[in-house]
């Protein structure tokens, strides 16, 4: 299988290297990823500045490119330039250093890179290790993806939908196919020096639905959640048609 791997933690991050090492044993792997840390970059792309890139030693990969752009940029670079003559069969974004559950998907560069792949017509997956300090988790997650790759590729996904997969902070005890939950963050800014503000905070999970990734990941399950690009609120749309006269 021809696989494009990207991420938002940077091309030298432990997660992307773990995934490329495992998948490179059996598949054609192409790594095109940000040169530096781009966490929480969302779905931004570089439209006002050119993107510089560097070819790196490929190892057991077919190609490794470090790009001075966003995660979504990297997918575009692959599809529109580096792999345009033979497109990848699959895009995998990750393995992220930390979870992408609940409201994380709003900000996540990892999930956005997968969504960019879907937007460009490719089967795409986002993968995260819920606890970045659980070093074994990267290997566990990479092996899980490798062992179940055929299932993920053949799964019945609508157009513009990706799989968002999170590995728990312990050796997993099961797999939960659940929706992404909704949680808020206790964010606040503090002034670290004159004219410089730093955001910090933690997710507030109290009251989260049991049948969502937020709770199931805490129970030691791998969570698999379909996430799509379509942001229309169809229920609200029908109500507005009745309430608003245009």
C-alpha positions, 0 to 999 in steps of 0.5 A: 500500500502507498501511504502518506504520513504527516503530523503536527508535532514535527517530522522528528517527533517520536510518534511519526517516526514510530509509525513510519518505522512500523509501516515502512516494513510492509508498505511504500511510506512517504513522510511529508511533515512540518519541520517544527512543532505545529500543534493546534495549528488547525486547518490553516494553510499557507496562502501568502508565503511560499513554503520551503522544504528539505529532503531528509534521509529516507531510511526505510521510507520512499521519501522524507520531506520536512516542510516549513508549513502547516500540517494541511500544507503538507498534505497539499504538497504531497497531492499536488506536487511530490506524489501527484503522479501516483497519489497515496492510497491512504493518508495517516496523520500522527502519531500525535503526542497527546490526545485528540478527543472531544473538543481537541478536534476543533484545534488539532493540526493532526485531525485537520491534516487527515481532513485535508486528505479527505477533502482532496479525495483520499482515505484518511486517518488521524492517530494520537497517543493520549499520554505523550509520556506513555512512551510504549503507547507510540509502539502500541498505537503503530502496531494497532494501525498496522495490524488493522490497516485493511479494516480501516481502508475498507471501512464504509466511510462517506466522502469527506469523513475521516477516522480519528483514533486515540490510543489510551494512556495504558495498554488498551483493554478494548476498542470503542467506536464512539462519537467525539464528545464535547468538553470545555477548557478552563483556559486563562492567560497569564502575563509572562513578561511585559506585553507577552501573554501565555495561555494555559488550562485543562479540559473539563470533562465533568458530566461528559457523555459515557458513550464518547471518546472522552470517557472511553479513553479513560477506561483504557479503550482505543477510541475510533470516531468518524469525523467529517468536514461538513459543518452544516447544522441540518436540524437548525437549518430546517427550523430557520426555514420556518422562522426566517422570511427571506 
